[in-house]
Amino acid sequence: MAIGKRLRSAQSNVERGKAYALPDAVALVKSNARAKFDETVELSMNLGIDPRHADQMVRGLVGLPNGTGKTLRVAVFARGAKADEALAAGADIVGAEDLSEKVQAGEINFDRCIATPDMMGMVGKVAKILGPRGLMPNPRLGTVTMDVKGAIAAARAGQVEFRAEKAGIIHAGVGKASFDAEKLEQNIRAFVDAIQKAKPTGAKGTYVKSAALSSTMGPGIRLDIASLN
């Protein structure tokens, strides 16, 4: 009931049907984030694409200038010197056959998975487990690389992965409610810019159809698309 009352109170501050300029939306989200924990600020975008077609998939990584406020748990598939490099760089989990066995057993205690190229044969054996969770290493995303140290550093620095869902929806955490408004706006603009640059060749008509901002426990606030550019 407490959550219901809080949400109703927050919704009373949001004008139904109105598209808010980004600074106003950020201010509303921050004022409506009244939970006892530091709520995540989430951005959702409805794109004019059909991800079922290969030439309309939108996927990539973007580094948010002010980080996400969340510490990612990083797993690395590597052997020998590269395994040592991963451990020295601060990876939470490093392994080969043993890591593959943990994944197969359902022990997926990580948020980002990195692999050296020579390990992809082994990683492929657990692709059906990692793929649906958005954890499958991919060379285009920089998560299949010999630069293990650099990939770990990028993940720690606030790198966010995005991928369009079946309905063409993309959503991601872009910071915490405790962030300064300016930092949140910078993160949001960086994320939107990455989505714009990732526009697929097969996309026709309006690319960004709508967008909304919310906090973990707060209501969605419709964004004025023009204010995002």
Phi and psi in degrees as a GROMACS rama.xvg file:
@    title "Ramachandran Plot"
@    xaxis  label "Phi"
@    yaxis  label "Psi"
@TYPE xy
-62.4362  -42.5385  ALA-2
-64.3453  -41.661  ILE-3
-60.6474  -44.0306  GLY-4
-64.2305  -40.9021  LYS-5
-63.6478  -43.5771  ARG-6
-66.791  -41.1344  LEU-7
-62.7271  -39.2416  ARG-8
-64.6925  -41.2505  SER-9
-66.457  -40.2879  ALA-10
-64.9282  -28.6978  GLN-11
-66.5819  -18.8585  SER-12
-87.8283  -9.0884  ASN-13
-106.601  124.353  VAL-14
-78.2202  116.561  GLU-15
-61.3662  132.512  ARG-16
85.8106  -10.3849  GLY-17
-84.2444  138.486  LYS-18
-99.1171  117.324  ALA-19
-91.9408  143.356  TYR-20
-64.2265  151.24  ALA-21
-52.856  -48.6665  LEU-22
-59.2155  -39.0834  PRO-23
-68.4802  -40.0231  ASP-24
-65.0844  -42.1119  ALA-25
-61.8443  -43.0234  VAL-26
-61.8793  -41.3516  ALA-27
-65.7225  -44.4005  LEU-28
-60.4979  -44.7403  VAL-29
-63.6878  -41.9148  LYS-30
-70.6699  -26.7525  SER-31
-88.7191  -7.19746  ASN-32
-83.8904  89.0288  ALA-33
-114.073  12.6689  ARG-34
-69.4468  166.756  ALA-35
-78.3329  -7.21243  LYS-36
-114.883  167.29  PHE-37
-78.5658  102.016  ASP-38
-68.5286  147.133  GLU-39
-82.2364  136.812  THR-40
-92.1522  124.46  VAL-41
-117.942  138.387  GLU-42
-111.887  129.836  LEU-43
-119.066  137.555  SER-44
-132.043  132.545  MET-45
-100.901  113.028  ASN-46
-102.075  148.96  LEU-47
-83.5374  64.3752  GLY-48
-136.635  165.141  ILE-49
-124.464  94.6298  ASP-50
-59.9502  -10.5146  PRO-51
-68.7172  -18.9904  ARG-52
-96.7349  132.417  HIS-53
-58.1489  -33.0007  ALA-54
-85.6183  9.80074  ASP-55
-126.049  12.3862  GLN-56
-78.4092  137.68  MET-57
-118.747  117.276  VAL-58
-154.432  144.114  ARG-59
174.494  -170.601  GLY-60
-127.027  145.192  LEU-61
-139.538  136.409  VAL-62
-90.4197  118.862  GLY-63
-80.0402  130.593  LEU-64
-59.4816  -26.662  PRO-65
-115.13  17.3388  ASN-66
71.4469  -179.974  GLY-67
-104.519  -13.2995  THR-68
83.3859  1.76234  GLY-69
-120.88  138.959  LYS-70
-90.6347  115.859  THR-71
-78.6118  142.077  LEU-72
-93.6522  123.244  ARG-73
-111.955  130.44  VAL-74
-112.243  143.753  ALA-75
-131.919  126.744  VAL-76
-88.6649  110.58  PHE-77
-161.904  161.978  ALA-78
-129.458  162.171  ARG-79
57.3256  -131.693  GLY-80
-62.3958  -35.4125  ALA-81
-69.9958  -31.9034  LYS-82
-66.46  -42.0868  ALA-83
-63.5368  -39.8696  ASP-84
-62.7695  -40.8787  GLU-85
-64.0242  -43.1365  ALA-86
-63.8631  -42.4478  LEU-87
-66.0048  -29.1766  ALA-88
-82.4442  -5.14672  ALA-89
100.855  16.3011  GLY-90
-61.2424  143.123  ALA-91
-79.6239  -36.0023  ASP-92
-136.135  130.852  ILE-93
-134.798  134.505  VAL-94
-177.631  -174.919  GLY-95
-132.263  -103.366  ALA-96
-59.1231  -39.2124  GLU-97
-65.0467  -38.1665  ASP-98
-69.4849  -38.552  LEU-99
-61.4157  -40.8442  SER-100
-65.1068  -38.3527  GLU-101
-64.1965  -42.3241  LYS-102
-62.8802  -44.2597  VAL-103
-63.3694  -27.7565  GLN-104
-85.856  0.332966  ALA-105
88.6944  7.74823  GLY-106
-87.7039  81.4526  GLU-107
-110.593  78.5538  ILE-108
-98.8231  51.3193  ASN-109
-152.89  159.288  PHE-110
-109.809  -16.3172  ASP-111
-141.757  137.97  ARG-112
-122.204  127.747  CYS-113
-120.707  148.446  ILE-114
-146.083  146.203  ALA-115
-79.6637  152.52  THR-116
-54.1084  -37.0548  PRO-117
-68.4909  -12.3586  ASP-118
-95.9533  -1.73784  MET-119
-67.6012  -25.9614  MET-120
-62.2384  -41.4359  GLY-121
-71.8913  -42.1451  MET-122
-62.0161  -34.4275  VAL-123
-59.172  -26.3663  GLY-124
-69.8013  -20.7484  LYS-125
-115.269  17.6446  VAL-126
-60.4677  -36.4374  ALA-127
-67.762  -18.6765  LYS-128
-91.8646  -45.1438  ILE-129
-75.5059  -37.9463  LEU-130
-55.2694  -54.6017  GLY-131
-61.5121  -20.8562  PRO-132
-91.9048  1.13694  ARG-133
71.4945  25.9571  GLY-134
-111.027  -0.202367  LEU-135
-69.1357  123.626  MET-136
-58.7792  142.97  PRO-137
-143.656  125.588  ASN-138
-60.918  -31.6549  PRO-139
-68.811  -22.2201  ARG-140
-97.1827  0.831493  LEU-141
79.2276  12.6669  GLY-142
-101.162  0.3586  THR-143
-116.153  105.55  VAL-144
-161.477  155.681  THR-145
-85.6867  -16.1107  MET-146
-86.1058  68.8762  ASP-147
-61.2322  -43.098  VAL-148
-59.986  -45.3038  LYS-149
-65.1574  -39.0462  GLY-150
-66.4808  -38.6227  ALA-151
-67.725  -43.0377  ILE-152
-61.2041  -40.2327  ALA-153
-64.6302  -41.3262  ALA-154
-64.6139  -40.9453  ALA-155
-68.7879  -28.0636  ARG-156
-80.6512  -1.58696  ALA-157
109.86  27.2068  GLY-158
-75.5237  132.567  GLN-159
-118.667  132.11  VAL-160
-93.2196  138.996  GLU-161
-128.074  147.918  PHE-162
-155.701  129.452  ARG-163
-68.7248  135.435  ALA-164
-84.6285  178.264  GLU-165
-54.2044  -38.121  LYS-166
-85.498  6.83152  ALA-167
82.2359  18.3391  GLY-168
-94.6245  135.025  ILE-169
-121.86  132.944  ILE-170
-142.301  150.089  HIS-171
-160.853  153.822  ALA-172
-77.7532  130.066  GLY-173
-117.998  16.046  VAL-174
146.958  -169.535  GLY-175
-118.424  153.603  LYS-176
-60.9854  -22.6459  ALA-177
-77.7253  -12.1859  SER-178
-63.3882  150.145  PHE-179
-61.2213  149.144  ASP-180
-56.8933  -40.8502  ALA-181
-62.8216  -40.1274  GLU-182
-67.7016  -38.8592  LYS-183
-63.2064  -44.4744  LEU-184
-61.3524  -41.0526  GLU-185
-62.4195  -42.7504  GLN-186
-63.6543  -44.5136  ASN-187
-63.6336  -44.0412  ILE-188
-65.0075  -36.4825  ARG-189
-65.0762  -39.8883  ALA-190
-67.4426  -45.7233  PHE-191
-62.5312  -39.9594  VAL-192
-61.1377  -40.2828  ASP-193
-65.4051  -38.6495  ALA-194
-65.5186  -42.0607  ILE-195
-62.0856  -42.8295  GLN-196
-69.3767  -23.0947  LYS-197
-89.8233  9.5289  ALA-198
-55.6632  122.354  LYS-199
-75.8359  156.006  PRO-200
-64.2108  -27.0437  THR-201
-83.8605  -4.22946  GLY-202
-72.7259  127.622  ALA-203
-120.069  154.001  LYS-204
71.3296  -151.189  GLY-205
-69.7011  124.696  THR-206
-81.4041  -58.1215  TYR-207
-95.4037  104.811  VAL-208
-83.1188  -38.6367  LYS-209
-161.702  164.045  SER-210
-152.056  149.65  ALA-211
-144.115  150.466  ALA-212
-121.372  141.17  LEU-213
-154.863  166.052  SER-214
-107.281  171.167  SER-215
-50.8877  -45.1316  THR-216
-108.794  3.27993  MET-217
-101.563  169.733  GLY-218
-76.0341  157.418  PRO-219
-75.1811  141.832  GLY-220
-121.327  118.223  ILE-221
-66.7247  136.288  ARG-222
-103.194  144.507  LEU-223
-76.6805  112.836  ASP-224
-56.3295  -40.6788  ILE-225
-59.619  -30.2151  ALA-226
-76.3354  -8.85063  SER-227
-86.8257  -18.8416  LEU-228
